[in-house]
Amino acid sequence: MHFRPDGVEPFLKDVFEDSKDKIRAFPGCRHRELMQQTNNPNVLYTFSIWDDEAALERYRNSDLFKTTWIRTKVLFEEKAHAWTVKMIDG
């Protein structure tokens, strides 16, 4: 997620703090992390592990996701990108 320079702090303090425990507790979420790019602090990444694709889709269709996303996307400088991947060696 590429935030406006004035969007990082509101995201971290208002949106992320309010939603992180709720997302981690969402049924099917096994793990969630937030990372920041070292050479560009306006770029943040979330990494999450879900039980399966169905659990992730239930989250994406939930009120929790919808309200969190509405509060987040207004802070972006660029359109966000998301990928669903599978582990092939670990």
Contacts in CASP RR format, 6 or more apart in sequence:
PFRMAT RR
TARGET T0000
AUTHOR 0000-0000-0000
METHOD contacts of the structure
MODEL  1
MHFRPDGVEPFLKDVFEDSKDKIRAFPGCRHRELMQQTNNPNVLYTFSIW
DDEAALERYRNSDLFKTTWIRTKVLFEEKAHAWTVKMIDG
1 43 0 8 1.000
1 44 0 8 1.000
1 45 0 8 1.000
1 46 0 8 1.000
1 72 0 8 1.000
1 76 0 8 1.000
1 80 0 8 1.000
2 42 0 8 1.000
2 43 0 8 1.000
2 76 0 8 1.000
2 77 0 8 1.000
2 78 0 8 1.000
2 80 0 8 1.000
3 11 0 8 1.000
3 42 0 8 1.000
3 43 0 8 1.000
3 44 0 8 1.000
3 75 0 8 1.000
3 76 0 8 1.000
3 77 0 8 1.000
4 42 0 8 1.000
4 75 0 8 1.000
4 76 0 8 1.000
4 77 0 8 1.000
5 42 0 8 1.000
5 77 0 8 1.000
7 42 0 8 1.000
7 75 0 8 1.000
8 41 0 8 1.000
8 42 0 8 1.000
8 44 0 8 1.000
8 75 0 8 1.000
10 75 0 8 1.000
11 44 0 8 1.000
11 72 0 8 1.000
11 75 0 8 1.000
14 71 0 8 1.000
15 68 0 8 1.000
15 71 0 8 1.000
15 72 0 8 1.000
15 75 0 8 1.000
16 34 0 8 1.000
19 64 0 8 1.000
19 68 0 8 1.000
20 32 0 8 1.000
20 34 0 8 1.000
22 64 0 8 1.000
23 29 0 8 1.000
23 32 0 8 1.000
23 48 0 8 1.000
23 59 0 8 1.000
23 64 0 8 1.000
23 68 0 8 1.000
24 31 0 8 1.000
24 32 0 8 1.000
26 59 0 8 1.000
26 62 0 8 1.000
26 64 0 8 1.000
27 55 0 8 1.000
27 58 0 8 1.000
28 50 0 8 1.000
28 51 0 8 1.000
28 52 0 8 1.000
28 55 0 8 1.000
28 58 0 8 1.000
28 59 0 8 1.000
29 48 0 8 1.000
29 49 0 8 1.000
29 50 0 8 1.000
29 51 0 8 1.000
29 55 0 8 1.000
29 59 0 8 1.000
30 49 0 8 1.000
30 50 0 8 1.000
30 51 0 8 1.000
31 47 0 8 1.000
31 48 0 8 1.000
31 49 0 8 1.000
32 46 0 8 1.000
32 47 0 8 1.000
32 48 0 8 1.000
32 49 0 8 1.000
33 46 0 8 1.000
33 47 0 8 1.000
33 48 0 8 1.000
34 44 0 8 1.000
34 45 0 8 1.000
34 46 0 8 1.000
35 44 0 8 1.000
35 45 0 8 1.000
35 46 0 8 1.000
35 47 0 8 1.000
36 43 0 8 1.000
36 44 0 8 1.000
36 45 0 8 1.000
37 43 0 8 1.000
37 44 0 8 1.000
37 45 0 8 1.000
42 77 0 8 1.000
48 56 0 8 1.000
50 56 0 8 1.000
50 59 0 8 1.000
53 84 0 8 1.000
56 84 0 8 1.000
59 65 0 8 1.000
73 80 0 8 1.000
END
